[in-house]
Amino acid sequence: TGGTPPDLSADNAYNSIISLGLVDADSAENSRIYTYPHPDGNHYNKYTSAQAALVLQWIEQGAQDN
């Protein structure tokens, strides 16, 4: 993403996440939105295990704008 954070405001979050290529619909486990803040990752902002599971489930279910 070149250091550009996604715009996570309510009106823009989904489009920002998708347009920045943070979701890999073919391989949910490789999606940057899942791996980068993963509890075992190297980024300083990390998901809890429960949050990571929800993100992975959302991607596996089609990463819908809901």
mmCIF file of the N, C-alpha and C atoms, coordinates in Angstrom:
data_MODEL
# 
_entry.id   MODEL 
# 
loop_
_atom_site.group_PDB 
_atom_site.id 
_atom_site.type_symbol 
_atom_site.label_atom_id 
_atom_site.label_alt_id 
_atom_site.label_comp_id 
_atom_site.label_asym_id 
_atom_site.label_entity_id 
_atom_site.label_seq_id 
_atom_site.pdbx_PDB_ins_code 
_atom_site.Cartn_x 
_atom_site.Cartn_y 
_atom_site.Cartn_z 
_atom_site.occupancy 
_atom_site.B_iso_or_equiv 
_atom_site.pdbx_formal_charge 
_atom_site.auth_seq_id 
_atom_site.auth_comp_id 
_atom_site.auth_asym_id 
_atom_site.auth_atom_id 
_atom_site.pdbx_PDB_model_num 
ATOM 1   N N  . THR A 1 1  ? 0.812   -1.194  0.000  1.00 0.00 ? 1  THR A N  1 
ATOM 2   C CA . THR A 1 1  ? 0.000   0.000   0.000  1.00 0.00 ? 1  THR A CA 1 
ATOM 3   C C  . THR A 1 1  ? 0.852   1.252   0.000  1.00 0.00 ? 1  THR A C  1 
ATOM 4   N N  . GLY A 1 2  ? 2.142   1.134   0.021  1.00 0.00 ? 2  GLY A N  1 
ATOM 5   C CA . GLY A 1 2  ? 3.019   2.289   -0.068 1.00 0.00 ? 2  GLY A CA 1 
ATOM 6   C C  . GLY A 1 2  ? 2.906   3.237   1.101  1.00 0.00 ? 2  GLY A C  1 
ATOM 7   N N  . GLY A 1 3  ? 2.502   2.750   2.254  1.00 0.00 ? 3  GLY A N  1 
ATOM 8   C CA . GLY A 1 3  ? 2.399   3.597   3.425  1.00 0.00 ? 3  GLY A CA 1 
ATOM 9   C C  . GLY A 1 3  ? 1.101   4.367   3.510  1.00 0.00 ? 3  GLY A C  1 
ATOM 10  N N  . THR A 1 4  ? 0.211   4.202   2.535  1.00 0.00 ? 4  THR A N  1 
ATOM 11  C CA . THR A 1 4  ? -1.069  4.877   2.573  1.00 0.00 ? 4  THR A CA 1 
ATOM 12  C C  . THR A 1 4  ? -2.039  4.038   3.383  1.00 0.00 ? 4  THR A C  1 
ATOM 13  N N  . PRO A 1 5  ? -2.484  4.544   4.524  1.00 0.00 ? 5  PRO A N  1 
ATOM 14  C CA . PRO A 1 5  ? -3.422  3.761   5.314  1.00 0.00 ? 5  PRO A CA 1 
ATOM 15  C C  . PRO A 1 5  ? -4.812  3.779   4.680  1.00 0.00 ? 5  PRO A C  1 
ATOM 16  N N  . PRO A 1 6  ? -5.571  2.731   4.890  1.00 0.00 ? 6  PRO A N  1 
ATOM 17  C CA . PRO A 1 6  ? -6.931  2.747   4.364  1.00 0.00 ? 6  PRO A CA 1 
ATOM 18  C C  . PRO A 1 6  ? -7.776  3.763   5.124  1.00 0.00 ? 6  PRO A C  1 
ATOM 19  N N  . ASP A 1 7  ? -8.718  4.373   4.428  1.00 0.00 ? 7  ASP A N  1 
ATOM 20  C CA . ASP A 1 7  ? -9.679  5.281   5.049  1.00 0.00 ? 7  ASP A CA 1 
ATOM 21  C C  . ASP A 1 7  ? -10.759 4.406   5.665  1.00 0.00 ? 7  ASP A C  1 
ATOM 22  N N  . LEU A 1 8  ? -10.767 4.291   6.982  1.00 0.00 ? 8  LEU A N  1 
ATOM 23  C CA . LEU A 1 8  ? -11.694 3.391   7.647  1.00 0.00 ? 8  LEU A CA 1 
ATOM 24  C C  . LEU A 1 8  ? -12.929 4.096   8.190  1.00 0.00 ? 8  LEU A C  1 
ATOM 25  N N  . SER A 1 9  ? -13.227 5.287   7.665  1.00 0.00 ? 9  SER A N  1 
ATOM 26  C CA . SER A 1 9  ? -14.463 5.951   8.057  1.00 0.00 ? 9  SER A CA 1 
ATOM 27  C C  . SER A 1 9  ? -15.635 5.117   7.547  1.00 0.00 ? 9  SER A C  1 
ATOM 28  N N  . ALA A 1 10 ? -16.761 5.238   8.197  1.00 0.00 ? 10 ALA A N  1 
ATOM 29  C CA . ALA A 1 10 ? -17.917 4.387   7.890  1.00 0.00 ? 10 ALA A CA 1 
ATOM 30  C C  . ALA A 1 10 ? -18.291 4.401   6.415  1.00 0.00 ? 10 ALA A C  1 
ATOM 31  N N  . ASP A 1 11 ? -18.232 5.545   5.773  1.00 0.00 ? 11 ASP A N  1 
ATOM 32  C CA . ASP A 1 11 ? -18.644 5.646   4.377  1.00 0.00 ? 11 ASP A CA 1 
ATOM 33  C C  . ASP A 1 11 ? -17.595 5.152   3.389  1.00 0.00 ? 11 ASP A C  1 
ATOM 34  N N  . ASN A 1 12 ? -16.347 5.025   3.814  1.00 0.00 ? 12 ASN A N  1 
ATOM 35  C CA . ASN A 1 12 ? -15.261 4.736   2.877  1.00 0.00 ? 12 ASN A CA 1 
ATOM 36  C C  . ASN A 1 12 ? -14.485 3.456   3.152  1.00 0.00 ? 12 ASN A C  1 
ATOM 37  N N  . ALA A 1 13 ? -14.691 2.823   4.286  1.00 0.00 ? 13 ALA A N  1 
ATOM 38  C CA . ALA A 1 13 ? -13.850 1.695   4.689  1.00 0.00 ? 13 ALA A CA 1 
ATOM 39  C C  . ALA A 1 13 ? -13.798 0.576   3.652  1.00 0.00 ? 13 ALA A C  1 
ATOM 40  N N  . TYR A 1 14 ? -14.950 0.104   3.224  1.00 0.00 ? 14 TYR A N  1 
ATOM 41  C CA . TYR A 1 14 ? -14.977 -1.028  2.303  1.00 0.00 ? 14 TYR A CA 1 
ATOM 42  C C  . TYR A 1 14 ? -14.249 -0.699  1.005  1.00 0.00 ? 14 TYR A C  1 
ATOM 43  N N  . ASN A 1 15 ? -14.605 0.403   0.366  1.00 0.00 ? 15 ASN A N  1 
ATOM 44  C CA . ASN A 1 15 ? -13.967 0.772   -0.900 1.00 0.00 ? 15 ASN A CA 1 
ATOM 45  C C  . ASN A 1 15 ? -12.472 0.985   -0.736 1.00 0.00 ? 15 ASN A C  1 
ATOM 46  N N  . SER A 1 16 ? -12.062 1.544   0.387  1.00 0.00 ? 16 SER A N  1 
ATOM 47  C CA . SER A 1 16 ? -10.645 1.784   0.627  1.00 0.00 ? 16 SER A CA 1 
ATOM 48  C C  . SER A 1 16 ? -9.890  0.462   0.775  1.00 0.00 ? 16 SER A C  1 
ATOM 49  N N  . ILE A 1 17 ? -10.441 -0.458  1.540  1.00 0.00 ? 17 ILE A N  1 
ATOM 50  C CA . ILE A 1 17 ? -9.809  -1.770  1.742  1.00 0.00 ? 17 ILE A CA 1 
ATOM 51  C C  . ILE A 1 17 ? -9.674  -2.526  0.422  1.00 0.00 ? 17 ILE A C  1 
ATOM 52  N N  . ILE A 1 18 ? -10.723 -2.498  -0.370 1.00 0.00 ? 18 ILE A N  1 
ATOM 53  C CA . ILE A 1 18 ? -10.711 -3.212  -1.647 1.00 0.00 ? 18 ILE A CA 1 
ATOM 54  C C  . ILE A 1 18 ? -9.778  -2.528  -2.644 1.00 0.00 ? 18 ILE A C  1 
ATOM 55  N N  . SER A 1 19 ? -9.871  -1.206  -2.766 1.00 0.00 ? 19 SER A N  1 
ATOM 56  C CA . SER A 1 19 ? -9.065  -0.494  -3.771 1.00 0.00 ? 19 SER A CA 1 
ATOM 57  C C  . SER A 1 19 ? -7.574  -0.546  -3.468 1.00 0.00 ? 19 SER A C  1 
ATOM 58  N N  . LEU A 1 20 ? -7.209  -0.682  -2.203 1.00 0.00 ? 20 LEU A N  1 
ATOM 59  C CA . LEU A 1 20 ? -5.797  -0.792  -1.842 1.00 0.00 ? 20 LEU A CA 1 
ATOM 60  C C  . LEU A 1 20 ? -5.282  -2.223  -1.977 1.00 0.00 ? 20 LEU A C  1 
ATOM 61  N N  . GLY A 1 21 ? -6.150  -3.144  -2.387 1.00 0.00 ? 21 GLY A N  1 
ATOM 62  C CA . GLY A 1 21 ? -5.737  -4.531  -2.608 1.00 0.00 ? 21 GLY A CA 1 
ATOM 63  C C  . GLY A 1 21 ? -5.430  -5.286  -1.331 1.00 0.00 ? 21 GLY A C  1 
ATOM 64  N N  . LEU A 1 22 ? -6.127  -4.961  -0.250 1.00 0.00 ? 22 LEU A N  1 
ATOM 65  C CA . LEU A 1 22 ? -5.846  -5.598  1.029  1.00 0.00 ? 22 LEU A CA 1 
ATOM 66  C C  . LEU A 1 22 ? -6.545  -6.935  1.203  1.00 0.00 ? 22 LEU A C  1 
ATOM 67  N N  . VAL A 1 23 ? -7.429  -7.288  0.274  1.00 0.00 ? 23 VAL A N  1 
ATOM 68  C CA . VAL A 1 23 ? -8.160  -8.548  0.341  1.00 0.00 ? 23 VAL A CA 1 
ATOM 69  C C  . VAL A 1 23 ? -7.764  -9.413  -0.856 1.00 0.00 ? 23 VAL A C  1 
ATOM 70  N N  . ASP A 1 24 ? -7.394  -10.655 -0.576 1.00 0.00 ? 24 ASP A N  1 
ATOM 71  C CA . ASP A 1 24 ? -7.111  -11.643 -1.621 1.00 0.00 ? 24 ASP A CA 1 
ATOM 72  C C  . ASP A 1 24 ? -8.238  -12.664 -1.566 1.00 0.00 ? 24 ASP A C  1 
ATOM 73  N N  . ALA A 1 25 ? -9.237  -12.487 -2.419 1.00 0.00 ? 25 ALA A N  1 
ATOM 74  C CA . ALA A 1 25 ? -10.415 -13.351 -2.400 1.00 0.00 ? 25 ALA A CA 1 
ATOM 75  C C  . ALA A 1 25 ? -10.080 -14.797 -2.739 1.00 0.00 ? 25 ALA A C  1 
ATOM 76  N N  . ASP A 1 26 ? -9.003  -15.029 -3.484 1.00 0.00 ? 26 ASP A N  1 
ATOM 77  C CA . ASP A 1 26 ? -8.614  -16.384 -3.863 1.00 0.00 ? 26 ASP A CA 1 
ATOM 78  C C  . ASP A 1 26 ? -7.852  -17.112 -2.760 1.00 0.00 ? 26 ASP A C  1 
ATOM 79  N N  . SER A 1 27 ? -7.237  -16.354 -1.865 1.00 0.00 ? 27 SER A N  1 
ATOM 80  C CA . SER A 1 27 ? -6.461  -16.942 -0.781 1.00 0.00 ? 27 SER A CA 1 
ATOM 81  C C  . SER A 1 27 ? -6.605  -16.058 0.459  1.00 0.00 ? 27 SER A C  1 
ATOM 82  N N  . ALA A 1 28 ? -7.692  -16.268 1.182  1.00 0.00 ? 28 ALA A N  1 
ATOM 83  C CA . ALA A 1 28 ? -8.021  -15.415 2.327  1.00 0.00 ? 28 ALA A CA 1 
ATOM 84  C C  . ALA A 1 28 ? -6.859  -15.277 3.308  1.00 0.00 ? 28 ALA A C  1 
ATOM 85  N N  . GLU A 1 29 ? -6.126  -16.358 3.541  1.00 0.00 ? 29 GLU A N  1 
ATOM 86  C CA . GLU A 1 29 ? -5.027  -16.343 4.502  1.00 0.00 ? 29 GLU A CA 1 
ATOM 87  C C  . GLU A 1 29 ? -3.884  -15.436 4.069  1.00 0.00 ? 29 GLU A C  1 
ATOM 88  N N  . ASN A 1 30 ? -3.819  -15.095 2.785  1.00 0.00 ? 30 ASN A N  1 
ATOM 89  C CA . ASN A 1 30 ? -2.761  -14.229 2.272  1.00 0.00 ? 30 ASN A CA 1 
ATOM 90  C C  . ASN A 1 30 ? -3.194  -12.767 2.154  1.00 0.00 ? 30 ASN A C  1 
ATOM 91  N N  . SER A 1 31 ? -4.416  -12.462 2.535  1.00 0.00 ? 31 SER A N  1 
ATOM 92  C CA . SER A 1 31 ? -4.901  -11.087 2.467  1.00 0.00 ? 31 SER A CA 1 
ATOM 93  C C  . SER A 1 31 ? -4.119  -10.214 3.445  1.00 0.00 ? 31 SER A C  1 
ATOM 94  N N  . ARG A 1 32 ? -3.658  -9.073  2.943  1.00 0.00 ? 32 ARG A N  1 
ATOM 95  C CA . ARG A 1 32 ? -2.878  -8.161  3.799  1.00 0.00 ? 32 ARG A CA 1 
ATOM 96  C C  . ARG A 1 32 ? -3.685  -7.675  4.992  1.00 0.00 ? 32 ARG A C  1 
ATOM 97  N N  . ILE A 1 33 ? -4.987  -7.519  4.830  1.00 0.00 ? 33 ILE A N  1 
ATOM 98  C CA . ILE A 1 33 ? -5.802  -7.052  5.943  1.00 0.00 ? 33 ILE A CA 1 
ATOM 99  C C  . ILE A 1 33 ? -5.878  -8.116  7.046  1.00 0.00 ? 33 ILE A C  1 
ATOM 100 N N  . TYR A 1 34 ? -5.558  -9.346  6.694  1.00 0.00 ? 34 TYR A N  1 
ATOM 101 C CA . TYR A 1 34 ? -5.525  -10.433 7.679  1.00 0.00 ? 34 TYR A CA 1 
ATOM 102 C C  . TYR A 1 34 ? -4.108  -10.658 8.202  1.00 0.00 ? 34 TYR A C  1 
ATOM 103 N N  . THR A 1 35 ? -3.125  -10.706 7.321  1.00 0.00 ? 35 THR A N  1 
ATOM 104 C CA . THR A 1 35 ? -1.769  -11.081 7.741  1.00 0.00 ? 35 THR A CA 1 
ATOM 105 C C  . THR A 1 35 ? -0.988  -9.947  8.400  1.00 0.00 ? 35 THR A C  1 
ATOM 106 N N  . TYR A 1 36 ? -1.164  -8.730  7.926  1.00 0.00 ? 36 TYR A N  1 
ATOM 107 C CA . TYR A 1 36 ? -0.331  -7.625  8.413  1.00 0.00 ? 36 TYR A CA 1 
ATOM 108 C C  . TYR A 1 36 ? -0.536  -7.342  9.901  1.00 0.00 ? 36 TYR A C  1 
ATOM 109 N N  . PRO A 1 37 ? -1.800  -7.201  10.369 1.00 0.00 ? 37 PRO A N  1 
ATOM 110 C CA . PRO A 1 37 ? -1.997  -6.981  11.805 1.00 0.00 ? 37 PRO A CA 1 
ATOM 111 C C  . PRO A 1 37 ? -2.285  -8.265  12.580 1.00 0.00 ? 37 PRO A C  1 
ATOM 112 N N  . HIS A 1 38 ? -1.958  -9.417  12.001 1.00 0.00 ? 38 HIS A N  1 
ATOM 113 C CA . HIS A 1 38 ? -2.214  -10.707 12.642 1.00 0.00 ? 38 HIS A CA 1 
ATOM 114 C C  . HIS A 1 38 ? -1.502  -10.765 13.992 1.00 0.00 ? 38 HIS A C  1 
ATOM 115 N N  . PRO A 1 39 ? -2.070  -11.449 14.976 1.00 0.00 ? 39 PRO A N  1 
ATOM 116 C CA . PRO A 1 39 ? -1.441  -11.543 16.298 1.00 0.00 ? 39 PRO A CA 1 
ATOM 117 C C  . PRO A 1 39 ? 0.016   -12.029 16.264 1.00 0.00 ? 39 PRO A C  1 
ATOM 118 N N  . ASP A 1 40 ? 0.370   -12.837 15.268 1.00 0.00 ? 40 ASP A N  1 
ATOM 119 C CA . ASP A 1 40 ? 1.738   -13.344 15.157 1.00 0.00 ? 40 ASP A CA 1 
ATOM 120 C C  . ASP A 1 40 ? 2.600   -12.509 14.216 1.00 0.00 ? 40 ASP A C  1 
ATOM 121 N N  . GLY A 1 41 ? 2.043   -11.426 13.673 1.00 0.00 ? 41 GLY A N  1 
ATOM 122 C CA . GLY A 1 41 ? 2.762   -10.604 12.714 1.00 0.00 ? 41 GLY A CA 1 
ATOM 123 C C  . GLY A 1 41 ? 3.756   -9.656  13.363 1.00 0.00 ? 41 GLY A C  1 
ATOM 124 N N  . ASN A 1 42 ? 4.455   -8.905  12.517 1.00 0.00 ? 42 ASN A N  1 
ATOM 125 C CA . ASN A 1 42 ? 5.492   -7.996  12.993 1.00 0.00 ? 42 ASN A CA 1 
ATOM 126 C C  . ASN A 1 42 ? 5.031   -6.553  13.143 1.00 0.00 ? 42 ASN A C  1 
ATOM 127 N N  . HIS A 1 43 ? 3.819   -6.245  12.749 1.00 0.00 ? 43 HIS A N  1 
ATOM 128 C CA . HIS A 1 43 ? 3.323   -4.876  12.811 1.00 0.00 ? 43 HIS A CA 1 
ATOM 129 C C  . HIS A 1 43 ? 2.992   -4.508  14.253 1.00 0.00 ? 43 HIS A C  1 
ATOM 130 N N  . TYR A 1 44 ? 3.160   -3.245  14.608 1.00 0.00 ? 44 TYR A N  1 
ATOM 131 C CA . TYR A 1 44 ? 2.916   -2.836  15.987 1.00 0.00 ? 44 TYR A CA 1 
ATOM 132 C C  . TYR A 1 44 ? 1.427   -2.825  16.336 1.00 0.00 ? 44 TYR A C  1 
ATOM 133 N N  . ASN A 1 45 ? 0.532   -2.631  15.368 1.00 0.00 ? 45 ASN A N  1 
ATOM 134 C CA . ASN A 1 45 ? -0.908  -2.749  15.598 1.00 0.00 ? 45 ASN A CA 1 
ATOM 135 C C  . ASN A 1 45 ? -1.307  -4.167  15.251 1.00 0.00 ? 45 ASN A C  1 
ATOM 136 N N  . LYS A 1 46 ? -1.851  -4.880  16.218 1.00 0.00 ? 46 LYS A N  1 
ATOM 137 C CA . LYS A 1 46 ? -2.193  -6.282  15.983 1.00 0.00 ? 46 LYS A CA 1 
ATOM 138 C C  . LYS A 1 46 ? -3.623  -6.561  16.378 1.00 0.00 ? 46 LYS A C  1 
ATOM 139 N N  . TYR A 1 47 ? -4.201  -7.529  15.656 1.00 0.00 ? 47 TYR A N  1 
ATOM 140 C CA . TYR A 1 47 ? -5.505  -8.043  16.034 1.00 0.00 ? 47 TYR A CA 1 
ATOM 141 C C  . TYR A 1 47 ? -5.352  -8.937  17.254 1.00 0.00 ? 47 TYR A C  1 
ATOM 142 N N  . THR A 1 48 ? -6.438  -9.089  17.982 1.00 0.00 ? 48 THR A N  1 
ATOM 143 C CA . THR A 1 48 ? -6.508  -10.187 18.940 1.00 0.00 ? 48 THR A CA 1 
ATOM 144 C C  . THR A 1 48 ? -6.786  -11.442 18.105 1.00 0.00 ? 48 THR A C  1 
ATOM 145 N N  . SER A 1 49 ? -6.635  -12.586 18.690 1.00 0.00 ? 49 SER A N  1 
ATOM 146 C CA . SER A 1 49 ? -6.937  -13.830 17.972 1.00 0.00 ? 49 SER A CA 1 
ATOM 147 C C  . SER A 1 49 ? -8.392  -13.856 17.513 1.00 0.00 ? 49 SER A C  1 
ATOM 148 N N  . ALA A 1 50 ? -9.301  -13.358 18.339 1.00 0.00 ? 50 ALA A N  1 
ATOM 149 C CA . ALA A 1 50 ? -10.715 -13.333 17.984 1.00 0.00 ? 50 ALA A CA 1 
ATOM 150 C C  . ALA A 1 50 ? -10.968 -12.389 16.809 1.00 0.00 ? 50 ALA A C  1 
ATOM 151 N N  . GLN A 1 51 ? -10.333 -11.229 16.807 1.00 0.00 ? 51 GLN A N  1 
ATOM 152 C CA . GLN A 1 51 ? -10.495 -10.284 15.701 1.00 0.00 ? 51 GLN A CA 1 
ATOM 153 C C  . GLN A 1 51 ? -9.942  -10.872 14.405 1.00 0.00 ? 51 GLN A C  1 
ATOM 154 N N  . ALA A 1 52 ? -8.791  -11.511 14.481 1.00 0.00 ? 52 ALA A N  1 
ATOM 155 C CA . ALA A 1 52 ? -8.195  -12.127 13.291 1.00 0.00 ? 52 ALA A CA 1 
ATOM 156 C C  . ALA A 1 52 ? -9.130  -13.190 12.722 1.00 0.00 ? 52 ALA A C  1 
ATOM 157 N N  . ALA A 1 53 ? -9.745  -13.973 13.592 1.00 0.00 ? 53 ALA A N  1 
ATOM 158 C CA . ALA A 1 53 ? -10.667 -15.011 13.142 1.00 0.00 ? 53 ALA A CA 1 
ATOM 159 C C  . ALA A 1 53 ? -11.876 -14.398 12.431 1.00 0.00 ? 53 ALA A C  1 
ATOM 160 N N  . LEU A 1 54 ? -12.386 -13.280 12.942 1.00 0.00 ? 54 LEU A N  1 
ATOM 161 C CA . LEU A 1 54 ? -13.523 -12.608 12.304 1.00 0.00 ? 54 LEU A CA 1 
ATOM 162 C C  . LEU A 1 54 ? -13.151 -12.060 10.931 1.00 0.00 ? 54 LEU A C  1 
ATOM 163 N N  . VAL A 1 55 ? -11.969 -11.471 10.824 1.00 0.00 ? 55 VAL A N  1 
ATOM 164 C CA . VAL A 1 55 ? -11.521 -10.927 9.540  1.00 0.00 ? 55 VAL A CA 1 
ATOM 165 C C  . VAL A 1 55 ? -11.368 -12.055 8.528  1.00 0.00 ? 55 VAL A C  1 
ATOM 166 N N  . LEU A 1 56 ? -10.742 -13.145 8.927  1.00 0.00 ? 56 LEU A N  1 
ATOM 167 C CA . LEU A 1 56 ? -10.567 -14.283 8.030  1.00 0.00 ? 56 LEU A CA 1 
ATOM 168 C C  . LEU A 1 56 ? -11.923 -14.838 7.596  1.00 0.00 ? 56 LEU A C  1 
ATOM 169 N N  . GLN A 1 57 ? -12.843 -14.970 8.520  1.00 0.00 ? 57 GLN A N  1 
ATOM 170 C CA . GLN A 1 57 ? -14.170 -15.478 8.202  1.00 0.00 ? 57 GLN A CA 1 
ATOM 171 C C  . GLN A 1 57 ? -14.874 -14.548 7.205  1.00 0.00 ? 57 GLN A C  1 
ATOM 172 N N  . TRP A 1 58 ? -14.759 -13.241 7.412  1.00 0.00 ? 58 TRP A N  1 
ATOM 173 C CA . TRP A 1 58 ? -15.377 -12.265 6.503  1.00 0.00 ? 58 TRP A CA 1 
ATOM 174 C C  . TRP A 1 58 ? -14.824 -12.431 5.087  1.00 0.00 ? 58 TRP A C  1 
ATOM 175 N N  . ILE A 1 59 ? -13.517 -12.593 4.973  1.00 0.00 ? 59 ILE A N  1 
ATOM 176 C CA . ILE A 1 59 ? -12.899 -12.763 3.649  1.00 0.00 ? 59 ILE A CA 1 
ATOM 177 C C  . ILE A 1 59 ? -13.356 -14.075 3.022  1.00 0.00 ? 59 ILE A C  1 
ATOM 178 N N  . GLU A 1 60 ? -13.341 -15.151 3.804  1.00 0.00 ? 60 GLU A N  1 
ATOM 179 C CA . GLU A 1 60 ? -13.750 -16.458 3.289  1.00 0.00 ? 60 GLU A CA 1 
ATOM 180 C C  . GLU A 1 60 ? -15.210 -16.472 2.836  1.00 0.00 ? 60 GLU A C  1 
ATOM 181 N N  . GLN A 1 61 ? -16.029 -15.621 3.421  1.00 0.00 ? 61 GLN A N  1 
ATOM 182 C CA . GLN A 1 61 ? -17.435 -15.550 3.055  1.00 0.00 ? 61 GLN A CA 1 
ATOM 183 C C  . GLN A 1 61 ? -17.680 -14.585 1.898  1.00 0.00 ? 61 GLN A C  1 
ATOM 184 N N  . GLY A 1 62 ? -16.614 -14.087 1.298  1.00 0.00 ? 62 GLY A N  1 
ATOM 185 C CA . GLY A 1 62 ? -16.752 -13.260 0.108  1.00 0.00 ? 62 GLY A CA 1 
ATOM 186 C C  . GLY A 1 62 ? -16.436 -11.800 0.290  1.00 0.00 ? 62 GLY A C  1 
ATOM 187 N N  . ALA A 1 63 ? -15.981 -11.406 1.477  1.00 0.00 ? 63 ALA A N  1 
ATOM 188 C CA . ALA A 1 63 ? -15.584 -9.999  1.739  1.00 0.00 ? 63 ALA A CA 1 
ATOM 189 C C  . ALA A 1 63 ? -16.641 -9.022  1.224  1.00 0.00 ? 63 ALA A C  1 
ATOM 190 N N  . GLN A 1 64 ? -17.863 -9.244  1.660  1.00 0.00 ? 64 GLN A N  1 
ATOM 191 C CA . GLN A 1 64 ? -18.971 -8.419  1.199  1.00 0.00 ? 64 GLN A CA 1 
ATOM 192 C C  . GLN A 1 64 ? -18.997 -7.062  1.907  1.00 0.00 ? 64 GLN A C  1 
ATOM 193 N N  . ASP A 1 65 ? -19.578 -6.103  1.244  1.00 0.00 ? 65 ASP A N  1 
ATOM 194 C CA . ASP A 1 65 ? -19.748 -4.759  1.797  1.00 0.00 ? 65 ASP A CA 1 
ATOM 195 C C  . ASP A 1 65 ? -20.989 -4.764  2.663  1.00 0.00 ? 65 ASP A C  1 
ATOM 196 N N  . ASN A 1 66 ? -20.828 -5.261  3.874  1.00 0.00 ? 66 ASN A N  1 
ATOM 197 C CA . ASN A 1 66 ? -21.972 -5.334  4.766  1.00 0.00 ? 66 ASN A CA 1 
ATOM 198 C C  . ASN A 1 66 ? -21.584 -4.786  6.112  1.00 0.00 ? 66 ASN A C  1 
# 
